[in-house]
Amino acid sequence: MSIRNYTDLVAWQKAMLLAESVYRATKDMPREELYGLTSQMRRAAVSIPSNIAEGQGRRTDGEFLHMLSISHGSVRELETQIALANRLRFMSDDDHRIVLDQCREVGRLLNGLMNSIAGCR
């Protein structure tokens, strides 16, 4: 699969929007969570587009697939953290719904991209 730049990938673009949303949704979480759940959610969100970019910069499709798989795992990690934040009432219902919907969209895009690359091998 020939991609000129990771910034051209819709999955990366949507993952960047997801990371922005997570930062906005976590800005009002309890201060005592700054180094706990808030930090974990932000790191997971940032790792999604970061791993897409890193994978696209690797030499082989196999390496790219591996990094996309890591990104997909980070989506699932973030979904779990979002669910916990909502259960603890650290996140509004609107933020919960918006960010979870974005996670699902990025997950679908990653699946599609992985299937596309695997089909090219």
Beta strands, then each sheet from edge to edge (+ up, - down):
end
